[in-house]
Amino acid sequence: MSSHLSDLCTTLAWAPFLQPAPGVQHWWWLLVIPMALGVSMAYKAIRVQNLDQWPMAVAKMTLQIVAAVVGIAVGLYLLVVVLLPLLPAE
Amino acid sequence: MPATSNDTTFRPLGAILGWVFPGLGHIAGGNAKRGFCAMAGVLVLFLGGLLVGGVDCVDRKEDRLWFFGQAGCGPIAFAASYANDALLKSGEAAPMIEMPSYPGQPEVFVSSYKGLAHANEFGTLFVFLAGLLNICVLLDATVRAPSSDAPSTGRRAGEGASK
């Protein structure tokens, strides 16, 4: 309870653009979504032939980037936690 | 690449305006909708970075290598760096904190609003990506034919070609 109250107070005292956003230290991995969205918006703005296709192209590329990052994360997890411990110690 | 024309004449004014503000090169060239789309993408990254990391994530003195990429955003990146100097490093916005230092070394003070760890890393990365993508956008503005998007607006492909 006191932890939630502390988090609430921290958020209410936040000065946007001056201070780092509260909670980022815990939820930093979710930032891949706005990052992928911004990259897709700018990239597809200069790549699509017809701008009517822009929203769908942005959504598709955003999902592709997020899926690729999740895939790399799963692959590295399997490599480090599952495969590497199976190797002989010597 | 131009959408409806083969006119790929190099237009340096598009690059200059695109650097002055993201998307302005396309808007000035008659491709307003494309310019606003590009502007939205670059500003999502730029403002998102400042929101996540604060203005401390743009620092042309302490993070010079990152700033080379961030400067691709144009004057807004320099304004953010100036705000960092004027508000945070001067102690104007928040009290300064003394940092641990070696005996005999001068005392070091930093702003209590200084970004650390993930917040600073992601903020810096967001603004850096905004700068790199704006360079792509302004390069596109130099070779895209003026008003090349206009024929496709309000009309589907194949419509109105002949009567």
gemmi code that builds the backbone of each chain (N, CA, C; Angstrom):
import gemmi

chains = {
    "A": [
        ("MET", (0.837, -1.207, 0.000), (0.000, 0.000, 0.000), (0.867, 1.250, 0.000)),
        ("SER", (1.850, 1.263, 0.917), (2.713, 2.445, 0.978), (3.555, 2.575, -0.278)),
        ("SER", (3.882, 1.419, -0.902), (4.645, 1.450, -2.149), (3.825, 2.101, -3.266)),
        ("HIS", (2.518, 1.725, -3.361), (1.655, 2.325, -4.375), (1.492, 3.818, -4.127)),
        ("LEU", (1.364, 4.177, -2.851), (1.222, 5.593, -2.511), (2.488, 6.357, -2.901)),
        ("SER", (3.617, 5.737, -2.656), (4.883, 6.364, -3.022), (4.985, 6.543, -4.534)),
        ("ASP", (4.560, 5.505, -5.294), (4.582, 5.604, -6.762), (3.658, 6.712, -7.243)),
        ("LEU", (2.481, 6.812, -6.617), (1.516, 7.841, -7.008), (2.088, 9.231, -6.758)),
        ("CYS", (2.717, 9.407, -5.592), (3.310, 10.707, -5.264), (4.426, 11.056, -6.245)),
        ("THR", (5.222, 10.049, -6.609), (6.306, 10.284, -7.564), (5.755, 10.722, -8.908)),
        ("THR", (4.659, 10.067, -9.342), (4.060, 10.410, -10.634), (3.462, 11.812, -10.598)),
        ("LEU", (2.782, 12.145, -9.513), (2.157, 13.464, -9.411), (3.201, 14.575, -9.357)),
        ("ALA", (4.372, 14.268, -8.823), (5.416, 15.290, -8.700), (6.294, 15.386, -9.939)),
        ("TRP", (5.975, 14.573, -10.935), (6.816, 14.513, -12.140), (6.712, 15.801, -12.951)),
        ("ALA", (7.854, 16.334, -13.348), (7.894, 17.498, -14.234), (8.241, 17.003, -15.636)),
        ("PRO", (7.239, 16.816, -16.521), (7.503, 16.249, -17.849), (8.510, 17.083, -18.633)),
        ("PHE", (9.354, 16.411, -19.379), (10.404, 16.990, -20.215), (11.587, 17.520, -19.410)),
        ("LEU", (11.433, 17.704, -18.116), (12.576, 18.105, -17.290), (13.148, 16.895, -16.576)),
        ("GLN", (12.265, 16.118, -15.972), (12.676, 14.916, -15.254), (12.475, 13.679, -16.122)),
        ("PRO", (13.267, 12.644, -15.915), (12.968, 11.359, -16.555), (11.605, 10.846, -16.099)),
        ("ALA", (10.926, 10.124, -16.986), (9.587, 9.630, -16.657), (9.655, 8.615, -15.517)),
        ("PRO", (8.736, 8.704, -14.553), (8.725, 7.719, -13.463), (8.267, 6.349, -13.966)),
        ("GLY", (8.826, 5.302, -13.406), (8.408, 3.948, -13.782), (9.194, 3.348, -14.921)),
        ("VAL", (10.010, 4.165, -15.596), (10.747, 3.645, -16.760), (11.743, 2.558, -16.353)),
        ("GLN", (12.291, 2.675, -15.143), (13.282, 1.678, -14.709), (12.679, 0.276, -14.637)),
        ("HIS", (11.355, 0.198, -14.360), (10.702, -1.107, -14.272), (10.126, -1.566, -15.601)),
        ("TRP", (9.640, -0.608, -16.414), (8.887, -0.951, -17.627), (9.622, -0.529, -18.888)),
        ("TRP", (10.941, -0.444, -18.820), (11.717, 0.051, -19.955), (11.514, -0.801, -21.201)),
        ("TRP", (11.294, -2.114, -21.053), (11.192, -2.997, -22.213), (9.943, -2.706, -23.043)),
        ("LEU", (8.929, -2.069, -22.417), (7.729, -1.715, -23.182), (7.985, -0.561, -24.145)),
        ("LEU", (9.102, 0.144, -23.948), (9.395, 1.288, -24.811), (9.718, 0.865, -26.241)),
        ("VAL", (9.903, -0.432, -26.463), (10.146, -0.893, -27.829), (8.922, -0.614, -28.715)),
        ("ILE", (7.737, -0.546, -28.098), (6.515, -0.325, -28.894), (6.462, 1.107, -29.452)),
        ("PRO", (6.576, 2.162, -28.593), (6.598, 3.503, -29.193), (7.812, 3.737, -30.093)),
        ("MET", (8.926, 3.093, -29.787), (10.101, 3.242, -30.647), (9.822, 2.667, -32.039)),
        ("ALA", (9.254, 1.475, -32.079), (8.927, 0.848, -33.363), (7.868, 1.669, -34.103)),
        ("LEU", (6.907, 2.217, -33.355), (5.859, 3.028, -33.979), (6.444, 4.284, -34.628)),
        ("GLY", (7.307, 4.997, -33.908), (7.907, 6.220, -34.450), (8.771, 5.946, -35.667)),
        ("VAL", (9.583, 4.904, -35.595), (10.435, 4.545, -36.735), (9.564, 4.196, -37.945)),
        ("SER", (8.513, 3.436, -37.711), (7.642, 3.027, -38.820), (6.919, 4.222, -39.434)),
        ("MET", (6.452, 5.134, -38.580), (5.729, 6.312, -39.094), (6.610, 7.144, -40.014)),
        ("ALA", (7.843, 7.415, -39.581), (8.731, 8.252, -40.401), (9.192, 7.494, -41.645)),
        ("TYR", (9.529, 6.223, -41.494), (10.056, 5.461, -42.629), (8.984, 5.258, -43.698)),
        ("LYS", (7.792, 4.869, -43.261), (6.737, 4.595, -44.239), (6.217, 5.873, -44.898)),
        ("ALA", (6.412, 7.013, -44.238), (5.978, 8.276, -44.846), (6.739, 8.557, -46.138)),
        ("ILE", (7.977, 8.066, -46.226), (8.743, 8.318, -47.450), (8.800, 7.081, -48.349)),
        ("ARG", (8.246, 5.958, -47.899), (8.355, 4.736, -48.698), (7.068, 4.367, -49.442)),
        ("VAL", (5.902, 4.658, -48.849), (4.671, 4.212, -49.512), (4.402, 5.072, -50.750)),
        ("GLN", (3.899, 4.431, -51.789), (3.578, 5.149, -53.024), (2.326, 6.004, -52.830)),
        ("ASN", (1.306, 5.385, -52.219), (0.037, 6.062, -52.000), (-0.147, 6.253, -50.492)),
        ("LEU", (-0.323, 7.475, -50.064), (-0.394, 7.736, -48.623), (-1.656, 7.173, -47.969)),
        ("ASP", (-2.630, 6.777, -48.761), (-3.794, 6.104, -48.176), (-3.389, 4.784, -47.516)),
        ("GLN", (-2.272, 4.230, -47.977), (-1.790, 2.959, -47.415), (-0.935, 3.164, -46.169)),
        ("TRP", (-0.639, 4.416, -45.826), (0.318, 4.715, -44.749), (-0.076, 4.120, -43.392)),
        ("PRO", (-1.327, 4.303, -42.927), (-1.660, 3.757, -41.594), (-1.475, 2.247, -41.517)),
        ("MET", (-1.921, 1.546, -42.547), (-1.798, 0.084, -42.517), (-0.333, -0.344, -42.612)),
        ("ALA", (0.437, 0.360, -43.437), (1.863, 0.031, -43.569), (2.596, 0.274, -42.250)),
        ("VAL", (2.212, 1.357, -41.553), (2.834, 1.660, -40.252), (2.497, 0.566, -39.243)),
        ("ALA", (1.227, 0.177, -39.191), (0.818, -0.869, -38.240), (1.554, -2.175, -38.524)),
        ("LYS", (1.675, -2.513, -39.794), (2.334, -3.774, -40.177), (3.813, -3.744, -39.804)),
        ("MET", (4.486, -2.635, -40.116), (5.918, -2.566, -39.817), (6.166, -2.531, -38.315)),
        ("THR", (5.288, -1.844, -37.565), (5.424, -1.817, -36.107), (5.335, -3.228, -35.531)),
        ("LEU", (4.342, -3.979, -35.986), (4.192, -5.355, -35.505), (5.398, -6.212, -35.893)),
        ("GLN", (5.915, -5.996, -37.099), (7.078, -6.767, -37.539), (8.296, -6.493, -36.657)),
        ("ILE", (8.517, -5.207, -36.340), (9.683, -4.871, -35.500), (9.527, -5.468, -34.105)),
        ("VAL", (8.334, -5.289, -33.518), (8.111, -5.807, -32.157), (8.241, -7.333, -32.152)),
        ("ALA", (7.691, -7.990, -33.168), (7.791, -9.454, -33.247), (9.249, -9.886, -33.394)),
        ("ALA", (10.025, -9.150, -34.184), (11.438, -9.493, -34.365), (12.210, -9.339, -33.062)),
        ("VAL", (11.934, -8.261, -32.325), (12.632, -8.041, -31.051), (12.252, -9.129, -30.040)),
        ("VAL", (10.954, -9.460, -29.992), (10.513, -10.534, -29.077), (11.166, -11.861, -29.473)),
        ("GLY", (11.240, -12.126, -30.770), (11.877, -13.353, -31.247), (13.344, -13.428, -30.859)),
        ("ILE", (14.056, -12.313, -30.999), (15.474, -12.276, -30.606), (15.604, -12.506, -29.096)),
        ("ALA", (14.683, -11.888, -28.322), (14.732, -12.056, -26.867), (14.507, -13.519, -26.480)),
        ("VAL", (13.526, -14.152, -27.112), (13.257, -15.565, -26.807), (14.447, -16.430, -27.212)),
        ("GLY", (15.015, -16.147, -28.386), (16.163, -16.917, -28.854), (17.356, -16.791, -27.915)),
        ("LEU", (17.639, -15.583, -27.469), (18.765, -15.383, -26.552), (18.495, -16.040, -25.191)),
        ("TYR", (17.220, -15.976, -24.750), (16.871, -16.634, -23.494), (17.128, -18.136, -23.586)),
        ("LEU", (16.683, -18.743, -24.674), (16.892, -20.184, -24.844), (18.382, -20.514, -24.918)),
        ("LEU", (19.134, -19.658, -25.598), (20.571, -19.905, -25.734), (21.277, -19.854, -24.378)),
        ("VAL", (20.964, -18.811, -23.598), (21.694, -18.588, -22.346), (21.194, -19.500, -21.229)),
        ("VAL", (19.878, -19.674, -21.137), (19.308, -20.401, -19.988), (19.173, -21.901, -20.260)),
        ("VAL", (18.948, -22.287, -21.524), (18.701, -23.704, -21.819), (19.908, -24.372, -22.474)),
        ("LEU", (20.424, -23.788, -23.550), (21.457, -24.478, -24.324), (22.841, -24.420, -23.669)),
        ("LEU", (23.251, -23.241, -23.241), (24.606, -23.111, -22.704), (24.842, -23.976, -21.457)),
        ("PRO", (23.861, -24.110, -20.538), (24.095, -24.991, -19.387), (24.256, -26.470, -19.773)),
        ("LEU", (23.828, -26.849, -20.975), (23.964, -28.242, -21.408), (25.381, -28.573, -21.862)),
        ("LEU", (26.177, -27.547, -22.138), (27.544, -27.790, -22.600), (28.387, -28.379, -21.473)),
        ("PRO", (29.368, -29.224, -21.811), (30.243, -29.769, -20.758), (31.017, -28.657, -20.057)),
        ("ALA", (31.252, -28.841, -18.767), (31.849, -27.776, -17.954), (33.316, -27.532, -18.283)),
        ("GLU", (34.039, -28.572, -18.693), (35.495, -28.403, -18.887), (35.808, -27.606, -20.153)),
    ],
    "B": [
        ("MET", (11.609, 7.925, -53.099), (11.425, 7.942, -54.555), (10.109, 8.627, -54.910)),
        ("PRO", (10.066, 9.378, -55.966), (8.841, 10.033, -56.356), (7.766, 9.020, -56.684)),
        ("ALA", (6.535, 9.362, -56.333), (5.449, 8.404, -56.491), (4.883, 8.402, -57.906)),
        ("THR", (4.753, 9.564, -58.483), (4.047, 9.609, -59.760), (4.845, 10.298, -60.847)),
        ("SER", (6.108, 10.582, -60.618), (6.883, 11.294, -61.621), (8.301, 10.751, -61.640)),
        ("ASN", (8.949, 10.886, -62.807), (10.342, 10.457, -62.907), (11.297, 11.627, -62.686)),
        ("ASP", (10.773, 12.782, -62.353), (11.597, 13.967, -62.130), (12.361, 13.816, -60.813)),
        ("THR", (13.642, 13.480, -60.911), (14.441, 13.294, -59.693), (15.526, 14.363, -59.607)),
        ("THR", (15.220, 15.550, -60.067), (16.164, 16.661, -59.971), (16.524, 16.907, -58.503)),
        ("PHE", (17.799, 17.153, -58.248), (18.246, 17.393, -56.878), (17.838, 18.795, -56.428)),
        ("ARG", (17.153, 18.870, -55.299), (16.674, 20.158, -54.787), (17.214, 20.373, -53.374)),
        ("PRO", (18.329, 21.083, -53.257), (18.941, 21.266, -51.929), (18.057, 22.036, -50.957)),
        ("LEU", (17.154, 22.864, -51.493), (16.264, 23.620, -50.602), (15.391, 22.678, -49.770)),
        ("GLY", (15.014, 21.537, -50.368), (14.217, 20.549, -49.632), (14.966, 20.027, -48.420)),
        ("ALA", (16.275, 19.801, -48.592), (17.083, 19.312, -47.471), (17.230, 20.385, -46.394)),
        ("ILE", (17.434, 21.617, -46.823), (17.611, 22.702, -45.843), (16.334, 22.896, -45.030)),
        ("LEU", (15.196, 22.960, -45.741), (13.923, 23.143, -45.025), (13.587, 21.926, -44.168)),
        ("GLY", (13.935, 20.743, -44.667), (13.694, 19.529, -43.890), (14.525, 19.481, -42.629)),
        ("TRP", (15.677, 20.123, -42.646), (16.502, 20.170, -41.440), (15.989, 21.262, -40.484)),
        ("VAL", (15.477, 22.358, -41.050), (14.943, 23.440, -40.200), (13.806, 22.917, -39.325)),
        ("PHE", (12.933, 22.124, -39.917), (11.886, 21.455, -39.130), (11.485, 20.176, -39.867)),
        ("PRO", (11.351, 19.061, -39.160), (11.042, 17.796, -39.823), (9.783, 17.879, -40.688)),
        ("GLY", (9.897, 17.433, -41.932), (8.752, 17.398, -42.842), (8.550, 18.669, -43.644)),
        ("LEU", (9.241, 19.739, -43.265), (9.027, 21.029, -43.940), (9.492, 20.989, -45.396)),
        ("GLY", (10.502, 20.183, -45.710), (10.983, 20.068, -47.085), (9.911, 19.518, -48.008)),
        ("HIS", (9.169, 18.520, -47.526), (8.082, 17.959, -48.329), (6.926, 18.945, -48.445)),
        ("ILE", (6.608, 19.612, -47.340), (5.481, 20.552, -47.349), (5.751, 21.687, -48.330)),
        ("ALA", (6.987, 22.219, -48.295), (7.337, 23.308, -49.207), (7.353, 22.833, -50.655)),
        ("GLY", (7.599, 21.542, -50.869), (7.625, 21.006, -52.226), (6.260, 20.591, -52.744)),
        ("GLY", (5.215, 20.895, -51.996), (3.867, 20.573, -52.458), (3.373, 19.211, -52.037)),
        ("ASN", (4.174, 18.465, -51.278), (3.749, 17.147, -50.791), (3.413, 17.255, -49.299)),
        ("ALA", (2.396, 18.054, -49.024), (2.097, 18.419, -47.635), (1.713, 17.210, -46.788)),
        ("LYS", (0.864, 16.348, -47.332), (0.393, 15.216, -46.533), (1.555, 14.302, -46.160)),
        ("ARG", (2.439, 14.065, -47.117), (3.606, 13.219, -46.855), (4.511, 13.900, -45.824)),
        ("GLY", (4.638, 15.226, -45.929), (5.455, 15.970, -44.964), (4.912, 15.866, -43.556)),
        ("PHE", (3.582, 15.974, -43.429), (2.988, 15.894, -42.087), (3.127, 14.478, -41.505)),
        ("CYS", (3.032, 13.467, -42.375), (3.219, 12.084, -41.895), (4.653, 11.892, -41.386)),
        ("ALA", (5.624, 12.372, -42.162), (7.030, 12.251, -41.752), (7.282, 13.057, -40.477)),
        ("MET", (6.692, 14.263, -40.431), (6.841, 15.112, -39.244), (6.306, 14.398, -38.007)),
        ("ALA", (5.143, 13.760, -38.158), (4.549, 13.045, -37.021), (5.486, 11.955, -36.516)),
        ("GLY", (6.070, 11.196, -37.446), (6.967, 10.114, -37.035), (8.204, 10.614, -36.318)),
        ("VAL", (8.825, 11.648, -36.875), (10.050, 12.174, -36.259), (9.733, 12.799, -34.902)),
        ("LEU", (8.606, 13.516, -34.822), (8.268, 14.174, -33.556), (7.820, 13.180, -32.488)),
        ("VAL", (7.200, 12.070, -32.895), (6.865, 11.027, -31.909), (8.143, 10.538, -31.233)),
        ("LEU", (9.177, 10.312, -32.034), (10.446, 9.841, -31.457), (11.129, 10.941, -30.647)),
        ("PHE", (11.160, 12.151, -31.189), (11.871, 13.234, -30.514), (11.195, 13.594, -29.185)),
        ("LEU", (9.892, 13.855, -29.242), (9.179, 14.228, -28.010), (9.067, 13.044, -27.051)),
        ("GLY", (8.929, 11.832, -27.613), (8.918, 10.641, -26.764), (10.223, 10.486, -26.002)),
        ("GLY", (11.330, 10.768, -26.684), (12.632, 10.695, -26.025), (12.769, 11.711, -24.909)),
        ("LEU", (12.293, 12.937, -25.173), (12.364, 13.968, -24.125), (11.426, 13.625, -22.961)),
        ("LEU", (10.300, 13.003, -23.279), (9.354, 12.629, -22.221), (9.931, 11.508, -21.353)),
        ("VAL", (10.596, 10.567, -21.977), (11.149, 9.429, -21.237), (12.385, 9.836, -20.442)),
        ("GLY", (13.291, 10.551, -21.088), (14.575, 10.846, -20.452), (14.746, 12.268, -19.954)),
        ("GLY", (13.781, 13.145, -20.249), (13.959, 14.550, -19.897), (14.951, 15.220, -20.848)),
        ("VAL", (15.108, 16.534, -20.716), (16.008, 17.240, -21.639), (17.471, 16.832, -21.437)),
        ("ASP", (17.740, 16.145, -20.344), (19.114, 15.706, -20.093), (19.608, 14.719, -21.152)),
        ("CYS", (18.675, 14.097, -21.904), (19.112, 13.100, -22.895), (19.630, 13.754, -24.172)),
        ("VAL", (19.562, 15.075, -24.269), (20.182, 15.780, -25.395), (21.252, 16.699, -24.807)),
        ("ASP", (22.504, 16.320, -25.009), (23.602, 17.054, -24.375), (24.784, 17.105, -25.342)),
        ("ARG", (24.966, 18.276, -25.965), (25.999, 18.347, -26.996), (27.411, 18.409, -26.418)),
        ("LYS", (27.534, 18.551, -25.103), (28.868, 18.600, -24.488), (29.263, 17.243, -23.889)),
        ("GLU", (28.379, 16.646, -23.110), (28.731, 15.390, -22.434), (28.468, 14.152, -23.301)),
        ("ASP", (27.488, 14.238, -24.198), (27.165, 13.094, -25.070), (27.357, 13.517, -26.525)),
        ("ARG", (28.578, 13.924, -26.843), (28.828, 14.541, -28.147), (28.561, 13.570, -29.307)),
        ("LEU", (28.990, 12.324, -29.183), (28.795, 11.374, -30.291), (27.314, 11.133, -30.564)),
        ("TRP", (26.530, 10.988, -29.475), (25.075, 10.842, -29.662), (24.495, 12.089, -30.316)),
        ("PHE", (25.043, 13.243, -29.930), (24.470, 14.494, -30.430), (24.693, 14.652, -31.930)),
        ("PHE", (25.765, 14.037, -32.472), (25.967, 14.129, -33.920), (24.751, 13.568, -34.662)),
        ("GLY", (24.198, 12.458, -34.174), (22.990, 11.904, -34.791), (21.750, 12.698, -34.431)),
        ("GLN", (21.661, 13.106, -33.159), (20.476, 13.856, -32.712), (20.332, 15.180, -33.452)),
        ("ALA", (21.469, 15.761, -33.861), (21.438, 17.052, -34.556), (20.724, 16.952, -35.897)),
        ("GLY", (20.500, 15.730, -36.405), (19.735, 15.560, -37.633), (18.312, 16.070, -37.514)),
        ("CYS", (17.820, 16.208, -36.288), (16.469, 16.758, -36.070), (16.416, 18.247, -36.364)),
        ("GLY", (17.568, 18.901, -36.368), (17.597, 20.326, -36.659), (17.615, 21.186, -35.412)),
        ("PRO", (17.142, 22.425, -35.543), (17.203, 23.373, -34.429), (16.506, 22.892, -33.156)),
        ("ILE", (15.516, 22.011, -33.276), (14.839, 21.555, -32.056), (15.791, 20.749, -31.161)),
        ("ALA", (16.767, 20.070, -31.783), (17.753, 19.332, -30.979), (18.686, 20.313, -30.269)),
        ("PHE", (19.085, 21.372, -30.972), (19.937, 22.380, -30.342), (19.174, 23.112, -29.232)),
        ("ALA", (17.873, 23.329, -29.456), (17.059, 23.979, -28.424), (16.968, 23.098, -27.179)),
        ("ALA", (16.819, 21.793, -27.381), (16.753, 20.879, -26.230), (18.079, 20.875, -25.474)),
        ("SER", (19.183, 20.882, -26.216), (20.494, 20.917, -25.561), (20.681, 22.226, -24.793)),
        ("TYR", (20.214, 23.316, -25.392), (20.298, 24.614, -24.710), (19.445, 24.608, -23.443)),
        ("ALA", (18.251, 24.001, -23.535), (17.377, 23.902, -22.354), (18.048, 23.079, -21.265)),
        ("ASN", (18.756, 22.049, -21.665), (19.497, 21.228, -20.697), (20.517, 22.092, -19.951)),
        ("ASP", (21.259, 22.895, -20.717), (22.257, 23.768, -20.088), (21.598, 24.829, -19.198)),
        ("ALA", (20.542, 25.453, -19.742), (19.948, 26.600, -19.051), (19.101, 26.208, -17.849)),
        ("LEU", (18.453, 25.045, -17.915), (17.538, 24.679, -16.836), (18.131, 23.682, -15.851)),
        ("LEU", (18.798, 22.644, -16.370), (19.292, 21.596, -15.471), (20.702, 21.891, -14.967)),
        ("LYS", (21.623, 22.107, -15.892), (23.019, 22.250, -15.473), (23.271, 23.524, -14.674)),
        ("SER", (22.417, 24.518, -14.886), (22.588, 25.757, -14.131), (21.965, 25.666, -12.739)),
        ("GLY", (21.158, 24.648, -12.499), (20.456, 24.527, -11.221), (19.192, 25.350, -11.163)),
        ("GLU", (18.754, 25.866, -12.324), (17.558, 26.711, -12.361), (16.288, 25.922, -12.038)),
        ("ALA", (16.192, 24.698, -12.585), (14.952, 23.927, -12.451), (14.920, 23.057, -11.204)),
        ("ALA", (16.071, 22.638, -10.743), (16.102, 21.711, -9.602), (17.421, 21.903, -8.857)),
        ("PRO", (17.427, 21.579, -7.559), (18.670, 21.749, -6.791), (19.789, 20.850, -7.300)),
        ("MET", (21.009, 21.327, -7.136), (22.174, 20.546, -7.543), (22.605, 19.633, -6.390)),
        ("ILE", (23.119, 18.461, -6.759), (23.556, 17.463, -5.772), (25.059, 17.271, -5.919)),
        ("GLU", (25.747, 17.203, -4.788), (27.189, 16.969, -4.848), (27.454, 15.485, -5.111)),
        ("MET", (28.308, 15.210, -6.070), (28.656, 13.829, -6.400), (29.916, 13.422, -5.644)),
        ("PRO", (30.065, 12.134, -5.361), (31.304, 11.678, -4.715), (32.504, 11.986, -5.613)),
        ("SER", (33.583, 12.405, -4.993), (34.779, 12.702, -5.781), (36.009, 12.230, -5.016)),
        ("TYR", (37.094, 12.030, -5.736), (38.335, 11.590, -5.103), (38.918, 12.720, -4.261)),
        ("PRO", (39.635, 12.354, -3.188), (40.285, 13.390, -2.363), (41.229, 14.234, -3.219)),
        ("GLY", (41.152, 15.520, -3.037), (42.011, 16.417, -3.788), (41.438, 16.862, -5.116)),
        ("GLN", (40.375, 16.160, -5.564), (39.746, 16.533, -6.844), (38.670, 17.590, -6.583)),
        ("PRO", (38.381, 18.412, -7.582), (37.340, 19.431, -7.383), (35.967, 18.796, -7.173)),
        ("GLU", (35.118, 19.475, -6.429), (33.765, 18.977, -6.166), (32.940, 19.027, -7.454)),
        ("VAL", (32.122, 18.005, -7.629), (31.272, 17.933, -8.826), (29.817, 17.963, -8.387)),
        ("PHE", (29.034, 18.856, -8.997), (27.604, 18.954, -8.703), (26.808, 18.637, -9.971)),
        ("VAL", (25.739, 17.867, -9.809), (24.842, 17.594, -10.941), (23.408, 17.899, -10.513)),
        ("SER", (22.551, 18.105, -11.511), (21.150, 18.394, -11.216), (20.466, 17.157, -10.635)),
        ("SER", (19.557, 17.382, -9.706), (18.792, 16.250, -9.155), (17.798, 15.717, -10.181)),
        ("TYR", (17.615, 16.401, -11.308), (16.759, 15.919, -12.399), (17.548, 15.150, -13.451)),
        ("LYS", (18.816, 14.917, -13.220), (19.638, 14.230, -14.217), (19.114, 12.806, -14.442)),
        ("GLY", (19.027, 12.407, -15.706), (18.532, 11.074, -16.037), (19.611, 10.026, -15.856)),
        ("LEU", (19.185, 8.849, -15.378), (20.129, 7.752, -15.149), (19.589, 6.466, -15.775)),
        ("ALA", (20.494, 5.542, -16.068), (20.157, 4.178, -16.487), (19.159, 4.140, -17.645)),
        ("HIS", (18.113, 3.284, -17.530), (17.233, 3.034, -18.675), (16.555, 4.305, -19.187)),
        ("ALA", (16.129, 5.165, -18.274), (15.433, 6.381, -18.707), (16.338, 7.220, -19.600)),
        ("ASN", (17.572, 7.404, -19.188), (18.509, 8.205, -19.981), (18.897, 7.476, -21.271)),
        ("GLU", (19.093, 6.170, -21.176), (19.498, 5.406, -22.367), (18.414, 5.438, -23.440)),
        ("PHE", (17.167, 5.177, -23.038), (16.098, 5.149, -24.033), (15.763, 6.546, -24.546)),
        ("GLY", (15.810, 7.530, -23.675), (15.576, 8.896, -24.139), (16.599, 9.304, -25.179)),
        ("THR", (17.867, 9.010, -24.890), (18.937, 9.344, -25.830), (18.746, 8.591, -27.149)),
        ("LEU", (18.385, 7.315, -27.058), (18.201, 6.498, -28.261), (17.025, 7.002, -29.098)),
        ("PHE", (15.931, 7.359, -28.455), (14.755, 7.860, -29.184), (15.115, 9.113, -29.988)),
        ("VAL", (15.786, 10.064, -29.329), (16.114, 11.320, -30.019), (17.151, 11.060, -31.119)),
        ("PHE", (18.063, 10.131, -30.873), (19.063, 9.763, -31.880), (18.370, 9.178, -33.120)),
        ("LEU", (17.418, 8.258, -32.898), (16.678, 7.678, -34.022), (15.870, 8.742, -34.761)),
        ("ALA", (15.319, 9.693, -34.013), (14.583, 10.794, -34.653), (15.507, 11.563, -35.589)),
        ("GLY", (16.731, 11.812, -35.143), (17.693, 12.546, -35.975), (18.070, 11.768, -37.223)),
        ("LEU", (18.336, 10.476, -37.081), (18.716, 9.670, -38.244), (17.564, 9.568, -39.249)),
        ("LEU", (16.345, 9.363, -38.727), (15.199, 9.248, -39.641), (14.909, 10.578, -40.322)),
        ("ASN", (15.142, 11.682, -39.620), (14.913, 12.974, -40.269), (15.922, 13.204, -41.394)),
        ("ILE", (17.125, 12.666, -41.242), (18.097, 12.760, -42.337), (17.569, 11.987, -43.559)),
        ("CYS", (16.992, 10.810, -43.329), (16.377, 10.056, -44.434), (15.250, 10.871, -45.070)),
        ("VAL", (14.429, 11.490, -44.208), (13.284, 12.256, -44.707), (13.750, 13.456, -45.534)),
        ("LEU", (14.757, 14.167, -45.038), (15.191, 15.357, -45.787), (15.925, 14.970, -47.074)),
        ("LEU", (16.590, 13.819, -47.089), (17.196, 13.356, -48.342), (16.115, 13.008, -49.357)),
        ("ASP", (15.017, 12.411, -48.870), (13.897, 12.108, -49.763), (13.302, 13.397, -50.338)),
        ("ALA", (13.260, 14.440, -49.505), (12.689, 15.717, -49.966), (13.533, 16.343, -51.075)),
        ("THR", (14.832, 16.002, -51.121), (15.682, 16.608, -52.156), (15.433, 16.004, -53.538)),
        ("VAL", (14.938, 14.784, -53.609), (14.772, 14.134, -54.923), (13.313, 13.872, -55.290)),
        ("ARG", (12.392, 14.114, -54.361), (10.980, 13.860, -54.676), (10.425, 14.987, -55.547)),
        ("ALA", (9.730, 14.612, -56.584), (9.177, 15.599, -57.499), (8.147, 16.478, -56.790)),
        ("PRO", (8.150, 17.778, -57.058), (7.167, 18.667, -56.418), (5.743, 18.246, -56.749)),
        ("SER", (4.892, 18.306, -55.749), (3.463, 17.991, -55.886), (3.230, 16.619, -56.506)),
        ("SER", (4.114, 15.686, -56.250), (3.979, 14.357, -56.856), (2.875, 13.544, -56.201)),
        ("ASP", (2.420, 13.937, -55.034), (1.330, 13.207, -54.377), (-0.031, 13.728, -54.795)),
        ("ALA", (-0.061, 14.916, -55.401), (-1.334, 15.578, -55.660), (-2.296, 14.767, -56.523)),
        ("PRO", (-1.856, 14.135, -57.634), (-2.834, 13.429, -58.477), (-3.519, 12.275, -57.776)),
        ("SER", (-2.889, 11.681, -56.792), (-3.487, 10.510, -56.155), (-4.475, 10.882, -55.068)),
        ("THR", (-4.482, 12.153, -54.647), (-5.371, 12.528, -53.552), (-6.799, 12.664, -54.057)),
        ("GLY", (-7.718, 12.037, -53.336), (-9.135, 12.131, -53.655), (-9.545, 11.324, -54.870)),
        ("ARG", (-8.651, 10.492, -55.362), (-8.978, 9.725, -56.565), (-8.188, 8.432, -56.512)),
        ("ARG", (-8.823, 7.347, -56.897), (-8.150, 6.067, -56.868), (-7.377, 5.843, -58.159)),
        ("ALA", (-6.437, 4.899, -58.108), (-5.627, 4.598, -59.285), (-6.543, 4.156, -60.426)),
        ("GLY", (-6.323, 4.764, -61.597), (-7.114, 4.387, -62.766), (-8.320, 5.257, -62.997)),
        ("GLU", (-8.745, 5.995, -61.937), (-9.909, 6.850, -62.090), (-9.540, 8.153, -62.792)),
        ("GLY", (-10.383, 8.622, -63.647), (-10.203, 9.914, -64.276), (-9.100, 9.942, -65.316)),
        ("ALA", (-8.610, 8.799, -65.755), (-7.532, 8.785, -66.724), (-8.028, 9.208, -68.104)),
        ("SER", (-9.205, 8.789, -68.482), (-9.741, 9.171, -69.790), (-11.264, 9.195, -69.708)),
        ("LYS", (-11.885, 9.918, -70.611), (-13.349, 10.027, -70.624), (-13.877, 9.550, -71.959)),
    ],
}
model = gemmi.Model(1)
for chain_id, residues in chains.items():
    chain = gemmi.Chain(chain_id)
    for i, (resn, *xyz) in enumerate(residues, 1):
        res = gemmi.Residue()
        res.name, res.seqid = resn, gemmi.SeqId(i, " ")
        for name, pos in zip(("N", "CA", "C"), xyz):
            atom = gemmi.Atom()
            atom.name, atom.element = name, gemmi.Element(name[0])
            atom.pos, atom.b_iso = gemmi.Position(*pos), 0.0
            res.add_atom(atom)
        chain.add_residue(res)
    model.add_chain(chain)
structure = gemmi.Structure()
structure.add_model(model)
structure.setup_entities()
